[in-house]
Amino acid sequence: MEREMLNCPNCDTEIGFKPIEFVDVSTDPDYKEKIMTGQFFLVKCPECGAEIMVEYPVMYMDPDKKLNVYMSPDHEGDLLEQLNSLDVPEGDIDAEAIYRLVNSPTELLEKILLADGGRDDRIMELYKALIVETIREDFPQVQPQDLLYYVDGEEEYFIVWDYENEDGEQLTIEVDEELYQQLREDHIEALGIPANKYAEVDAVWLMDRIEVEA
């Protein structure tokens, strides 16, 4: 991709930058770290030092985890159809490979974290929906989109953004392994995705397939 230009919102200096369209973490592991820390989409103004968030389409690939995520902010409704329009030779079909479409850096980050944690994003979307129904009495405005999966070593939980627990701390909910496995056993068949096809696995995708009750 050619260099793009933007004006710094702080000092109006014109800044040139070159978007990175393809990320293959097997050859560029530093890019994964930058995505994880929120640095990947930041452009620094050479004049005043301000950092500007600039989102653009990125293809993220992790061959070791067979993860392929295309992030396209505010994409058109037919993008998924376009991504799935190409025929894949039968010999190249990998039933274990994961192909996802996401809207934002946060959604991209979560897909990466889910792969790192060895979790199936389809089951985790169902898990989110179940959590929302369970805590709705105490947090009536909470939505599945408010939950972000996070894993750090042995710690694995959902962060519920903009919500606090009774101690005034960030609300988090630990992942229950037994519940995860039960959800997987009961629902994985209904949440199937054709091999080598992209899917936009989120709360809307889930609602089209399963009715969730606490």
Secondary structure, DSSP 8 states (H G I E B T S, - for coil): ---EEEE-TTT--EEEE----EEETTT-HHHHHHHHHT-TTEEE-TTT--EEE----EEEEEGGGTEEEEE-TT--TTHHHHHT-S---GGG--TT-EEEEESSHHHHHHHHHHHHTT--HHHHHHHHHHHHHHHTTT-TT--GGGEEEEEETTEEEEEEEEEE-TTSSEEEEE--HHHHHHHHHHHTTTT---TT--B--SHHHHHTT-----
